Amino acid sequence: MIDVSALTLDQKASLLSGRDFSSTKPIEDAGVPSIVLTDGPHGVRKQAGPADHLGINNSEPATCFPPAVAVGSSWDPEIAAQVGAAAGREARALGVSVLLGPGINIKRSPLCGRNFEYYSEDPYLSGMLGAAHVRAQQTEGVAASVKHFAANNQETERMRVSADVDERTLREIYLPAFERVVTDAAPATVMCSYNKINGMYASENRWLLTDLLRDEWRYTGVVVSDWGAVSDRVAALSAGLDLEMPGTGGATDREIIDAVRSGALDESVVDEAVRRLLSLIDGYPTRGGAFDADAHHTLARTLAAECAVLLKNDHDTLPLSASVDVAVIGEFATEPRYQGSGSSRVNPTRLDTALDEIRANAANVRHVPHFDVGQAVAAAEAADVAVVFAGLNDAEESEGYDRTTIDLPADQVDVIRAVAAAARRTVVVLSNGGVVSLEGWHDDVDAILEGFLLGQAGAGAIADLLYGVLNPSGHLAETIPLRLQDTPAFHNFPGEQQHVRYGEGVMVGYRHYTTAQAPVRYPFGHGLSYTSFETRALGVEVTGDDTATVTVTVANTGDRAGKHVVQVYVATDAGPVRRPARELRAFTKVALEPGEQRTVSLTLDRRAFAYWDIQHHRWVVAPGEYRIQVGENAASIVTEESVKITGDVIIPELSMDSTVKEWFGHPIAGPALMQGMTAGMTPEQQAQAEQQQDQLRMVESMRMRQFVGFLGSAMPMAALDQLIEATRAAR
Ligand code: BGC
């Protein structure tokens, strides 16, 4: 690697911003090559001609693998890994060193226009999938850029909105997926988001980019800006942002040079950033070659089949037999919606359609290409089964803006209802990036297969699932609500006057619905199969003060091979903070032949029990009882066991401003106070004093300072001072 000291200040500054839209500047004299960074993450969008980040100009053909919304529903890190590895192989072949992704922001509201690029409403699931993607992609020699760091959960005003999030919510919901990816998978780059967090741009946020990311999480890679996210280059560099993208024609390099020359910026800050850049360039050089487009198309199909979610299947409507007459209705059957709009848009190598794939399975297929009630009803009446391909059009959701409704377009709902009334059996296949409401037609139809966006080979996967060539195994990574008004962020999305208040706190997604016991259409974790599973013999072994091992047996009790997702939730009331009713803390996907059973073992680490304590600014495991629950989904628990967790010994600090309750409840001061107060009393007086303890409740919110004033000499100040010291020493 080139030695930083061999470079001039001008050369060093030049490395810290792009040459153009998607590459870094070379320094030919010093032998530093340029490298290419491009989107990502479910395929490569390498633009041969003029580049843009809105996906407007077409790019070189590459395989469009299932986007994150689908991968999230696979509940399988292996699927995320295969997407990462295959996209990595293509990036390498196309000469790309950094493939920008994965996006692991939390789906705070179903309205976020970019939810199709994110995995889940749950940070644990998002983190596990993101880490698998990054590891696999980087193993192929292509750097990842985990994004958008952090609290970028909407598109409205994304360039300047302040996400106003409290400390605990940030730590428990919006940061853990990043923390896991950074600490478990060491992404070569982290992309900071456009937005502000509590009033400060992420790109200038030293706490975020240095104190947390580097000092606490021990991150050693490069921080790159989202494209255009830097507004003050010197402030951003000082905060920990290494590489500004895209290039600024050298204007901001000059700002860096001037700041060093004027003494406003220490040159060692520049050197550190350059060292990281050089190590990235060194570690991920430009390669080239070819990739097997056919093999990757087949892989994209295999992966897509793991992601679609069978939401409903009354009367065993699915799978279809090849001999039934099918009416295929809707334009998505011939013009598939398979990826989202914006910077992640891939120019696919091929594109399958559901109509062709269904025709490959069944002899009698009629097709109504449009959402036309008259034609649809006629076709449905003439067939055994009607399959309606519904969903959202490209323009209804995209990077850059949010949705304002979760409804399907009205013309589609009209067709679904009319078809359901006319057909013997109705199946709805959905293609959408963000969740859509199923209300108004859900009860009319027999089966619903939610495909989300499945990539270029998704149509083949849909046909395989409809005809039972494969068995659905996807599960919802986000709740499908009954109404938009029920969603936890409803009152605070997308904010106003450049602020969005995360008022629901940690109660995001299923955490809200399960805690409030609010009904939903389909809960987080829901997904049906053509076979049936049984979960039994749950065992929980506490393995330390704050860890446990869960073992559980799952059996395939049906007559088809299938995959079951074991979902382990932890529920507790322990500790001083309000906990969600339950939180996902471990999961695994198990493949089982008919009649087969397997015992799986999952680990609950310290974090599975912890909450973020805003008084101590750290993770705390409260001592107490924890219920370990195995759920079909977040709303229905099939088996559970309670365990006692020793947790942390927390000795709270005391002062004269602590309340009477805090003093008397204190593990050291409380007993000492009682002893002091009852010393010298007769046994009868002591018994009476203990009985009167109840009366303390009246004054428990009083600060000790006031209480002492009331009691006068009964509670000497010197004794209290001694106790304050004793508690401090014990902490
Ligand atoms: C997006 C990023 C993307 C970048 C480069 C930005 O607008 O937010 O996700 O990686 O453009 O295309």
Residues whose N, C-alpha, C, O or C-beta is under 5 A from the ligand:
A	BS01	BGC	D39 H53 L100 D226 W227 S343
